[in-house]
Amino acid sequence: MFRTSLLAITALMLLGAANANAKITTFDPQGSIATNPRSVDKGIVTGAYYDGNYTQHGFVRAGGGTITTFDPAGATSTFAARIVGGKIVGYYADNTGADHGFLRGTDGAFTTFDAPGSIGTIAGGLNGAGDIGGYYEDGNYYYHGFLRAPDGTITTFDVTGAVDTYPAGVNKAGAIAGNYVGGDFLFHGFVRAAHGTIKTFDPAGSSYTQPISINKAGAIAGYFYDSNTVFHGFVRAADGTITTFDPAGSTGTSAFGIDNRGNIAGYYQDGNSVIHGFERHADGTIKTFDPAGSAGTSAFGIDNSGNIVGNYIDSSGMAHGFIKSHK
């Protein structure tokens, strides 16, 4: 669930072993009181921040460090979720509180859209072909998935038997990963192939499965919680094999971005309830990190060059953005 997950994530970001092989650069848009980078592509970062009036805006940070802030026309709150090839997808609220999807082009122009029958559209996935994935709420307050083609055609779908369907990520082939609420009212994972076939899955022992991202090969990264409501990371290979993992000392692990090599970025909580960022390499090795001065680090996105983005909380409780790049 894109929106519910984001709210839960924000609450978790309250809560430092720097990686000697990396450079971490911290940043904030001008006037930001809380910065939340979500996605990176070729070193270009997008996300959202709150200004002094607690209004949320989108931003894009160029590789050289220049930050441009933005909002679609009529927006009262903007969330930028994903950047690919300079294009940015996300959603915004209007003055009635209704959410709408947007695509921001490389020229800065916006295309806004809604799924048919929607009273609220959340766009969160984007691939290099221009396909956009997300979910929408209908007039009966049920949630359904959608895939928007580059020509603007929107295909809606649901997992068979689902009460609600929440896509999260879409890969280059147009495959979509996400979760759904089943008839048992539990959250389960799914992957929808470009031709529409849907497979459902859960890590063993899962009481809640949250896929977040899917790479070119079809590998899916996300997290789940067990019967004791402890979170663990997982990666599901294209053949359906699921591997679960936790950094050493973790009491709760959340995996988010996955690159085309199978490297995963996320965060975990230690025994002292402090949150740290991690990078899990495709071979299973895990490196943890924190920006200098961090009292809690959350990593959300990784690109194919190994750049990782997220935010950290300083000693005064302020959230700042970072990009971690390999030297």
C-alpha positions as CSV (number, residue, x, y, z in Angstrom):
1,M,0.0,0.0,0.0
2,F,1.7,3.0,-1.2
3,R,0.1,5.7,1.0
4,T,-0.3,3.6,4.1
5,S,3.3,2.5,3.8
6,L,4.6,6.0,3.4
7,L,2.8,7.2,6.5
8,A,4.1,4.3,8.5
9,I,7.6,4.9,7.2
10,T,7.4,8.5,8.2
11,A,6.5,7.5,11.7
12,L,9.5,5.0,11.8
13,M,12.0,7.7,10.8
14,L,12.4,8.8,14.4
15,L,15.3,7.0,15.1
16,G,25.1,6.2,13.1
17,A,29.2,3.1,11.3
18,A,29.9,5.0,8.1
19,N,30.9,2.9,5.1
20,A,34.6,3.7,4.4
21,N,34.1,2.9,0.7
22,A,31.4,5.5,0.1
23,K,30.8,9.2,0.1
24,I,27.7,10.6,1.8
25,T,26.4,14.0,0.8
26,T,23.6,15.6,2.8
27,F,21.2,18.2,1.5
28,D,17.9,20.0,1.9
29,P,15.8,22.2,-0.4
30,Q,15.8,25.8,0.7
31,G,13.3,26.3,3.5
32,S,12.8,22.6,4.2
33,I,12.0,21.5,7.7
34,A,11.9,17.8,6.7
35,T,13.4,16.3,3.6
36,N,12.4,13.0,2.2
37,P,14.3,11.7,-0.9
38,R,12.6,8.7,-2.4
39,S,14.2,7.8,-5.7
40,V,17.5,8.2,-7.6
41,D,18.5,7.6,-11.2
42,K,22.0,8.3,-12.6
43,G,22.6,10.4,-9.5
44,I,19.6,12.6,-9.9
45,V,17.3,12.5,-6.9
46,T,13.7,13.2,-6.4
47,G,11.4,13.2,-3.4
48,A,9.4,15.6,-1.2
49,Y,10.0,18.1,1.6
50,Y,7.9,20.1,4.0
51,D,8.2,23.9,4.2
52,G,7.8,26.0,7.3
53,N,4.0,26.0,6.9
54,Y,4.0,22.1,6.9
55,T,3.1,22.1,3.2
56,Q,4.6,19.3,1.2
57,H,6.3,20.0,-2.2
58,G,8.3,17.9,-4.7
59,F,11.9,18.4,-5.6
60,V,14.6,17.2,-8.0
61,R,18.3,17.4,-7.2
62,A,20.7,17.4,-10.1
63,G,23.9,15.5,-10.0
64,G,25.8,18.7,-9.4
65,G,23.7,19.5,-6.4
66,T,21.2,22.1,-7.8
67,I,17.8,21.6,-6.3
68,T,14.6,22.5,-8.1
69,T,11.3,22.5,-6.3
70,F,7.9,22.0,-7.9
71,D,4.2,21.5,-7.6
72,P,1.5,20.7,-10.3
73,A,-0.9,23.6,-10.8
74,G,-3.6,23.6,-8.0
75,A,-1.6,21.3,-5.7
76,T,-1.9,21.8,-2.0
77,S,0.5,18.9,-1.3
78,T,2.9,17.1,-3.7
79,F,4.7,13.8,-3.4
80,A,7.4,12.8,-5.9
81,A,7.8,9.0,-5.8
82,R,10.0,7.9,-8.7
83,I,12.5,9.2,-11.3
84,V,13.6,7.4,-14.4
85,G,15.4,9.1,-17.3
86,G,14.7,12.5,-15.9
87,K,11.0,12.0,-15.8
88,I,9.3,12.0,-12.4
89,V,6.0,10.4,-11.3
90,G,4.0,11.0,-8.2
91,Y,0.8,12.4,-6.9
92,Y,-0.7,15.6,-5.5
93,A,-3.7,16.7,-3.5
94,D,-6.0,19.5,-4.7
95,N,-7.9,22.0,-2.6
96,T,-10.7,19.4,-1.9
97,G,-8.2,16.9,-0.6
98,A,-8.6,14.6,-3.6
99,D,-5.4,12.9,-4.9
100,H,-4.3,12.9,-8.6
101,G,-1.4,11.3,-10.4
102,F,1.2,13.3,-12.2
103,L,4.1,12.9,-14.7
104,R,6.7,15.6,-14.8
105,G,8.6,15.6,-18.0
106,T,12.3,16.4,-18.5
107,D,11.3,19.9,-19.5
108,G,9.4,20.4,-16.3
109,A,6.0,20.3,-17.8
110,F,3.3,18.3,-16.0
111,T,0.7,15.8,-17.2
112,T,-1.9,15.1,-14.6
113,F,-4.3,12.1,-14.7
114,D,-6.8,9.9,-12.8
115,A,-7.9,6.4,-13.3
116,P,-11.4,5.9,-14.6
117,G,-13.9,6.2,-11.8
118,S,-11.3,7.4,-9.4
119,I,-11.9,9.6,-6.4
120,G,-8.2,9.5,-5.5
121,T,-5.3,8.4,-7.7
122,I,-1.8,7.5,-6.3
123,A,1.0,7.0,-8.9
124,G,4.2,5.5,-7.6
125,G,5.9,3.3,-10.2
126,L,7.6,4.4,-13.5
127,N,9.8,2.6,-16.0
128,G,12.0,3.8,-18.9
129,A,9.3,3.2,-21.5
130,G,7.0,5.7,-19.7
131,D,4.6,3.1,-18.1
132,I,3.2,4.3,-14.8
133,G,1.9,2.0,-12.1
134,G,-0.3,2.9,-9.1
135,Y,-3.6,2.5,-7.5
136,Y,-6.9,4.4,-7.1
137,E,-9.9,4.6,-4.8
138,D,-13.3,4.1,-6.3
139,G,-16.6,5.7,-5.2
140,N,-17.3,2.7,-2.9
141,Y,-13.9,3.3,-1.2
142,Y,-12.2,0.2,-2.6
143,Y,-8.7,0.3,-4.1
144,H,-7.7,-1.0,-7.5
145,G,-4.5,-1.2,-9.5
146,F,-3.7,0.6,-12.7
147,L,-1.1,0.7,-15.4
148,R,-0.9,3.9,-17.5
149,A,0.7,3.5,-20.9
150,P,2.9,6.3,-22.5
151,D,0.0,7.3,-24.7
152,G,-2.2,7.9,-21.7
153,T,-4.3,4.7,-21.9
154,I,-5.1,3.4,-18.4
155,T,-5.7,-0.3,-17.7
156,T,-7.2,-1.1,-14.4
157,F,-6.9,-4.5,-12.6
158,D,-7.3,-6.4,-9.4
159,V,-5.9,-9.6,-8.0
160,T,-8.5,-12.3,-8.1
161,G,-10.4,-12.4,-4.8
162,A,-8.8,-9.2,-3.6
163,V,-10.7,-6.7,-1.4
164,D,-8.1,-4.0,-2.3
165,T,-5.1,-4.0,-4.7
166,Y,-2.1,-1.8,-4.2
167,P,0.6,-1.8,-7.0
168,A,4.0,-0.3,-6.0
169,G,6.8,-0.8,-8.6
170,V,6.9,-1.4,-12.4
171,N,9.9,-2.6,-14.3
172,K,11.1,-2.0,-17.9
173,A,9.1,-4.9,-19.2
174,G,5.9,-3.5,-17.7
175,A,5.7,-6.1,-14.9
176,I,4.1,-4.7,-11.7
177,A,4.8,-5.7,-8.1
178,G,2.6,-4.8,-5.1
179,N,0.3,-6.2,-2.5
180,Y,-3.4,-6.8,-2.0
181,V,-5.8,-7.5,0.8
182,G,-7.3,-11.0,0.4
183,G,-10.5,-12.4,1.6
184,D,-8.7,-13.3,4.9
185,F,-8.1,-9.5,5.3
186,L,-4.3,-10.1,5.3
187,F,-1.8,-8.4,3.0
188,H,-0.2,-10.6,0.4
189,G,2.3,-9.9,-2.4
190,F,1.7,-10.2,-6.1
191,V,3.5,-9.7,-9.4
192,R,1.5,-8.9,-12.6
193,A,3.2,-9.7,-15.9
194,A,3.0,-7.2,-18.8
195,H,0.4,-9.5,-20.5
196,G,-1.7,-9.4,-17.4
197,T,-1.1,-12.8,-15.7
198,I,-0.9,-12.3,-11.9
199,K,1.0,-14.5,-9.4
200,T,0.6,-14.1,-5.7
201,F,3.2,-14.9,-3.0
202,D,4.3,-14.5,0.6
203,P,7.6,-15.3,2.4
204,A,7.2,-18.2,4.7
205,G,5.5,-17.2,8.0
206,S,4.4,-13.8,6.7
207,S,1.5,-12.1,8.3
208,Y,1.9,-9.0,6.1
209,T,3.8,-8.8,2.8
210,Q,4.9,-5.5,1.2
211,P,6.7,-5.7,-2.1
212,I,8.2,-2.3,-2.9
213,S,10.3,-2.4,-6.1
214,I,11.0,-4.7,-9.1
215,N,14.1,-4.7,-11.3
216,K,14.6,-5.4,-15.0
217,A,15.1,-9.1,-14.4
218,G,11.9,-9.3,-12.4
219,A,13.5,-9.6,-9.0
220,I,11.3,-8.0,-6.3
221,A,12.5,-6.4,-3.0
222,G,10.3,-5.6,0.0
223,Y,9.6,-6.5,3.6
224,F,7.2,-8.6,5.6
225,Y,6.4,-9.1,9.2
226,D,6.2,-12.4,11.0
227,S,3.7,-13.7,13.6
228,N,5.4,-11.6,16.2
229,T,5.1,-8.5,14.0
230,V,8.8,-8.3,13.5
231,F,9.8,-6.9,10.1
232,H,12.3,-8.7,7.8
233,G,13.6,-8.0,4.3
234,F,13.0,-10.2,1.4
235,V,14.0,-10.6,-2.3
236,R,11.9,-12.7,-4.6
237,A,13.8,-13.9,-7.7
238,A,12.2,-14.0,-11.1
239,D,11.8,-17.8,-10.8
240,G,9.7,-17.2,-7.6
241,T,12.4,-18.2,-5.1
242,I,12.2,-16.0,-1.9
243,T,15.2,-15.2,0.2
244,T,14.6,-13.4,3.5
245,F,17.3,-11.5,5.4
246,D,18.3,-9.1,8.2
247,P,21.4,-7.2,8.9
248,A,23.3,-8.5,12.0
249,G,21.7,-7.2,15.2
250,S,18.5,-6.2,13.5
251,T,15.2,-6.2,15.4
252,G,13.3,-5.0,12.3
253,T,14.3,-4.8,8.6
254,S,12.7,-2.9,5.8
255,A,14.0,-3.4,2.2
256,F,13.0,-0.8,-0.4
257,G,15.0,-0.2,-3.7
258,I,16.5,-2.9,-5.9
259,D,18.8,-2.2,-8.8
260,N,19.3,-4.3,-12.0
261,R,22.3,-6.1,-10.4
262,G,20.2,-7.2,-7.5
263,N,21.6,-4.9,-4.9
264,I,19.1,-3.7,-2.3
265,A,18.8,-0.6,-0.2
266,G,16.8,-0.2,3.0
267,Y,17.0,0.3,6.7
268,Y,16.9,-1.6,10.0
269,Q,16.4,-1.0,13.7
270,D,19.0,-2.2,16.2
271,G,18.6,-3.4,19.8
272,N,18.6,0.2,21.0
273,S,15.8,1.2,18.7
274,V,18.1,3.2,16.5
275,I,17.6,3.0,12.7
276,H,20.5,2.6,10.3
277,G,20.7,2.4,6.5
278,F,22.0,-0.7,4.7
279,E,23.0,-2.0,1.3
280,R,22.6,-5.7,0.6
281,H,24.7,-6.8,-2.3
282,A,23.4,-9.5,-4.7
283,D,25.8,-12.0,-3.2
284,G,24.0,-11.5,0.2
285,T,26.6,-9.5,2.0
286,I,25.3,-6.5,3.9
287,K,27.0,-3.2,4.6
288,T,25.4,-0.7,7.0
289,F,25.9,3.1,7.1
290,D,24.8,6.4,8.6
291,P,25.6,10.0,7.6
292,A,27.7,11.9,10.1
293,G,25.6,13.2,13.0
294,S,22.7,10.8,12.3
295,A,20.4,9.7,15.1
296,G,18.5,7.5,12.7
297,T,19.0,6.7,9.0
298,S,16.4,5.5,6.4
299,A,17.4,4.5,2.9
300,F,14.7,4.3,0.2
301,G,16.2,4.2,-3.3
302,I,19.1,2.8,-5.2
303,D,20.1,3.3,-8.9
304,N,22.2,1.2,-11.2
305,S,25.3,3.1,-10.5
306,G,25.1,2.2,-6.8
307,N,23.9,5.6,-5.6
308,I,21.6,5.3,-2.5
309,V,19.2,8.0,-1.3
310,G,17.2,8.5,1.9
311,N,17.0,10.7,4.9
312,Y,18.4,10.9,8.4
313,I,17.3,12.5,11.7
314,D,19.7,14.8,13.4
315,S,20.0,15.3,17.2
316,S,17.3,17.9,17.2
317,G,14.9,15.6,15.4
318,M,15.1,17.3,11.9
319,A,15.0,15.1,8.8
320,H,17.6,15.8,6.1
321,G,18.3,14.2,2.7
322,F,21.4,12.3,1.7
323,I,22.9,10.6,-1.3
324,K,25.5,7.9,-0.7
325,S,27.8,7.3,-3.7
326,H,30.7,4.9,-4.1
327,K,34.1,6.6,-4.4
